[in-house]
Amino acid sequence: MGVRTPSYQAGFYAPERGGRAAYPQLWRGCVGAWNPGLGPSGAVLRDWGGRKNHSTLTNGPAWSTSTGRQAIQFDGVNDYARTTSRYSAAANAPVAVSLWVMTNVLTNATAFFRRLFLLGLSQEFSLVINSGRISVYDGVDRVIDSSSLIIGNWHHIVGLYDGARWMLYKDGRHLGSTTAALSPIEASPVLMGVFSTLTNGQHDGQLSDIRLYNRGLSANEISLLARRSGIAYELAPRRFYSLPPSSARLRRILTGAT
């Protein structure tokens, strides 16, 4: 098994750090990896996906450990996270987002859904909380969770587009899918916890272990990500090799010679 609690102090795997990942498949096609669970890093949430598309915490998202894990706390009023570099993708290109979410409320923010993650300033791809349920949204509610989230509970969410269908997973379980076309994703910052206007749809709760892929994810990979937050950062156990003694040394051991 790998390191169960990756952190800046205990060590962790990331492509630019070297070492061996316990689950290297979780890094294939990963183009963004923001994990508050590694520990506080000031006003910047670092991207360990290799592109260094770090996210700036604006208006006071706080580092929190109140629920037993390190996360970013959003107040539902005016704070958010926004990357410094832009992301874009062609029409109908596969894309997937994996994240851990805890919500404090089940109601929408005024007339807006509460945004968890958004690509494209015209909402080409976003994960939202819609009346306490998770939804994939691109201007239309594509897939809605049939059961509400539980306030104060952590849930693992995956929304993905495989080139032809939207699919939604919660806690490793497939919730539904629908056929749809995906518009080109405009070159724009990646937003977390807010709508593209930066003034609406704020998330009220926490986010952790946020990952962006430029490919679809398999059911097995989603199940693996849902096991625990930060699993992709775990290091493979070290290998130790024991060489057999040489014939001369073995003879000395058996005869008691020095």
C-alpha positions as CSV (number, residue, x, y, z in Angstrom):
1,M,0.0,0.0,0.0
2,G,1.1,3.6,-0.5
3,V,1.3,6.4,1.9
4,R,-2.2,6.8,3.4
5,T,-2.0,10.5,4.2
6,P,0.1,12.2,1.6
7,S,1.2,15.7,2.7
8,Y,4.0,18.2,2.3
9,Q,5.6,16.9,5.5
10,A,5.0,13.1,5.0
11,G,5.8,13.2,1.2
12,F,3.6,12.6,-1.8
13,Y,3.8,11.7,-5.5
14,A,3.4,14.2,-8.3
15,P,4.8,14.0,-11.9
16,E,7.3,16.7,-11.4
17,R,8.5,15.3,-8.1
18,G,9.6,11.9,-9.4
19,G,9.3,8.7,-7.3
20,R,6.8,6.0,-8.0
21,A,3.0,6.5,-7.7
22,A,1.0,3.8,-6.0
23,Y,-1.6,4.3,-8.7
24,P,0.1,5.7,-11.8
25,Q,-3.1,5.2,-13.9
26,L,-4.7,8.1,-12.0
27,W,-2.2,10.5,-13.5
28,R,-2.7,9.6,-17.2
29,G,-4.3,12.5,-18.9
30,C,-4.4,14.6,-15.7
31,V,-4.1,18.2,-16.7
32,G,-5.0,19.8,-13.3
33,A,-4.5,18.5,-9.8
34,W,-5.4,20.8,-6.9
35,N,-5.3,19.1,-3.5
36,P,-5.8,21.2,-0.3
37,G,-5.3,17.9,1.6
38,L,-1.5,18.2,1.1
39,G,-1.5,21.1,3.6
40,P,-1.9,24.9,3.5
41,S,0.0,26.9,0.9
42,G,-1.1,30.4,1.6
43,A,-3.2,32.3,-0.9
44,V,-2.3,29.9,-3.7
45,L,-3.7,26.4,-4.3
46,R,-1.0,24.6,-6.2
47,D,-1.5,22.6,-9.3
48,W,0.5,19.3,-9.2
49,G,-0.8,18.0,-12.5
50,G,2.4,19.1,-14.3
51,R,1.1,22.3,-16.0
52,K,1.6,24.5,-12.9
53,N,-1.8,26.1,-13.4
54,H,-2.0,27.3,-9.8
55,S,-5.2,28.8,-8.5
56,T,-5.4,32.0,-6.5
57,L,-7.7,32.0,-3.5
58,T,-9.7,35.3,-3.7
59,N,-11.8,37.0,-1.0
60,G,-10.8,34.7,1.7
61,P,-11.4,31.0,1.1
62,A,-10.0,29.5,4.3
63,W,-7.9,26.4,4.9
64,S,-10.0,24.2,7.2
65,T,-9.5,21.0,9.1
66,S,-12.8,21.1,11.0
67,T,-14.2,17.9,9.4
68,G,-11.1,15.7,9.9
69,R,-9.4,16.5,6.6
70,Q,-7.6,19.5,5.1
71,A,-9.8,21.3,2.6
72,I,-10.7,24.7,1.3
73,Q,-13.7,26.3,3.0
74,F,-15.9,28.6,0.9
75,D,-18.3,30.9,2.7
76,G,-21.1,31.1,0.0
77,V,-20.8,34.8,-0.2
78,N,-18.0,36.1,-2.3
79,D,-14.9,33.9,-2.2
80,Y,-13.6,31.6,-4.9
81,A,-10.5,30.1,-6.5
82,R,-9.4,31.0,-10.0
83,T,-6.4,29.6,-12.0
84,T,-3.8,31.9,-13.4
85,S,-3.6,30.1,-16.8
86,R,-6.4,29.3,-19.2
87,Y,-7.8,26.0,-20.3
88,S,-9.5,25.2,-23.6
89,A,-10.7,22.1,-25.5
90,A,-12.1,21.3,-28.9
91,A,-15.8,20.5,-29.4
92,N,-16.8,17.1,-28.2
93,A,-13.3,16.5,-26.7
94,P,-13.4,14.1,-23.7
95,V,-13.1,15.8,-20.3
96,A,-13.6,14.7,-16.7
97,V,-13.6,16.3,-13.3
98,S,-13.1,14.5,-10.0
99,L,-13.5,16.2,-6.7
100,W,-14.6,15.8,-3.0
101,V,-17.3,18.1,-1.7
102,M,-19.0,18.9,1.5
103,T,-21.9,21.3,1.6
104,N,-23.4,23.4,4.4
105,V,-26.6,24.2,2.6
106,L,-29.0,22.4,0.2
107,T,-30.6,25.6,-1.3
108,N,-29.5,27.4,-4.4
109,A,-27.7,30.7,-4.3
110,T,-30.5,33.2,-5.3
111,A,-31.4,32.3,-8.9
112,F,-28.1,30.4,-9.5
113,F,-26.9,26.9,-8.8
114,R,-24.0,26.7,-6.5
115,R,-20.9,26.1,-8.6
116,L,-18.3,23.6,-7.6
117,F,-16.1,23.6,-10.8
118,L,-16.5,25.5,-14.0
119,L,-14.7,25.4,-17.4
120,G,-15.4,28.0,-20.0
121,L,-16.9,31.4,-19.3
122,S,-20.0,30.4,-21.2
123,Q,-20.5,27.4,-18.9
124,E,-19.4,24.8,-21.4
125,F,-18.7,22.4,-18.5
126,S,-19.6,22.8,-14.9
127,L,-20.4,20.7,-11.8
128,V,-23.1,22.4,-9.7
129,I,-25.3,21.8,-6.6
130,N,-28.9,22.2,-7.8
131,S,-31.3,22.3,-4.9
132,G,-29.1,20.0,-2.9
133,R,-28.3,17.6,-5.8
134,I,-25.3,17.3,-8.0
135,S,-25.7,18.2,-11.6
136,V,-23.6,18.3,-14.7
137,Y,-24.4,21.7,-16.4
138,D,-23.5,23.2,-19.8
139,G,-26.4,25.6,-20.1
140,V,-28.8,22.7,-19.5
141,D,-29.1,20.3,-16.6
142,R,-27.8,17.2,-18.2
143,V,-27.7,14.6,-15.4
144,I,-29.2,15.2,-11.9
145,D,-28.6,13.1,-8.8
146,S,-31.8,11.6,-7.7
147,S,-31.0,11.8,-4.0
148,S,-29.9,14.9,-2.2
149,L,-26.5,15.5,-0.6
150,I,-26.3,15.2,3.1
151,I,-25.2,18.4,4.9
152,G,-21.9,18.0,6.6
153,N,-21.0,14.7,4.8
154,W,-18.2,14.3,2.3
155,H,-19.1,13.0,-1.2
156,H,-16.9,12.1,-4.1
157,I,-18.2,13.4,-7.4
158,V,-17.1,12.7,-11.0
159,G,-18.6,14.4,-14.0
160,L,-17.3,13.4,-17.4
161,Y,-17.9,13.8,-21.1
162,D,-16.6,10.9,-23.2
163,G,-17.1,12.5,-26.6
164,A,-20.8,11.6,-26.9
165,R,-22.4,11.3,-23.4
166,W,-22.4,13.2,-20.2
167,M,-22.1,10.9,-17.2
168,L,-22.3,11.5,-13.4
169,Y,-21.0,9.5,-10.5
170,K,-21.3,10.0,-6.8
171,D,-19.3,8.1,-4.2
172,G,-18.2,5.7,-7.0
173,R,-21.7,4.9,-8.1
174,H,-23.0,5.7,-11.6
175,L,-26.0,8.0,-11.4
176,G,-27.0,8.4,-15.0
177,S,-25.9,9.5,-18.5
178,T,-27.4,11.4,-21.4
179,T,-26.3,11.9,-25.0
180,A,-25.3,15.4,-25.8
181,A,-22.8,17.5,-27.8
182,L,-20.2,19.5,-26.0
183,S,-19.4,23.0,-27.4
184,P,-15.7,24.0,-27.6
185,I,-14.4,25.1,-24.2
186,E,-13.3,28.6,-24.4
187,A,-9.8,29.6,-23.4
188,S,-10.6,30.7,-19.9
189,P,-9.5,30.3,-16.2
190,V,-10.6,27.3,-14.3
191,L,-13.0,28.4,-11.6
192,M,-13.8,26.7,-8.3
193,G,-16.7,27.7,-6.0
194,V,-18.2,30.4,-8.2
195,F,-20.1,31.2,-11.4
196,S,-18.2,32.8,-14.4
197,T,-19.3,36.3,-13.4
198,L,-17.5,35.9,-10.1
199,T,-20.5,37.4,-8.3
200,N,-23.0,34.6,-8.3
201,G,-23.5,30.9,-7.5
202,Q,-20.9,30.7,-4.7
203,H,-20.4,27.4,-3.0
204,D,-21.1,27.2,0.7
205,G,-19.0,24.4,2.0
206,Q,-15.7,22.7,1.4
207,L,-13.8,21.3,-1.6
208,S,-10.8,19.0,-1.7
209,D,-8.7,16.8,-4.1
210,I,-9.9,18.5,-7.3
211,R,-8.7,16.8,-10.5
212,L,-9.1,17.7,-14.2
213,Y,-8.6,15.2,-17.0
214,N,-8.5,15.6,-20.8
215,R,-9.9,12.1,-21.2
216,G,-12.8,10.0,-19.9
217,L,-12.3,7.9,-16.8
218,S,-13.1,4.2,-16.5
219,A,-15.5,2.8,-13.9
220,N,-12.5,1.2,-12.1
221,E,-10.6,4.5,-12.0
222,I,-13.6,6.3,-10.6
223,S,-14.1,3.6,-8.0
224,L,-10.4,4.0,-7.1
225,L,-10.6,7.8,-6.8
226,A,-13.7,7.4,-4.5
227,R,-11.9,5.2,-2.0
228,R,-10.3,8.2,-0.2
229,S,-9.3,11.8,-0.8
230,G,-5.7,12.2,-2.1
231,I,-5.3,8.6,-3.2
232,A,-3.5,9.6,-6.4
233,Y,-0.7,11.3,-4.4
234,E,0.2,8.1,-2.5
235,L,3.7,6.8,-3.0
236,A,4.3,3.2,-4.0
237,P,6.0,1.2,-1.2
238,R,9.8,1.0,-1.4
239,R,11.3,-2.1,-2.8
240,F,14.1,-3.9,-0.9
241,Y,16.3,-6.5,-2.4
242,S,18.3,-9.1,-0.6
243,L,21.1,-10.8,-2.6
244,P,22.2,-14.3,-1.7
245,P,25.6,-14.6,-0.2
246,S,28.5,-15.6,-2.5
247,S,29.8,-19.2,-2.4
248,A,32.9,-18.2,-0.5
249,R,30.9,-16.3,2.1
250,L,28.4,-19.1,2.4
251,R,31.2,-21.6,3.0
252,R,32.6,-19.4,5.8
253,I,29.2,-19.2,7.4
254,L,28.7,-22.9,7.3
255,T,32.2,-23.8,8.5
256,G,32.5,-21.0,11.0
257,A,35.7,-19.9,9.3
258,T,36.7,-16.2,9.5
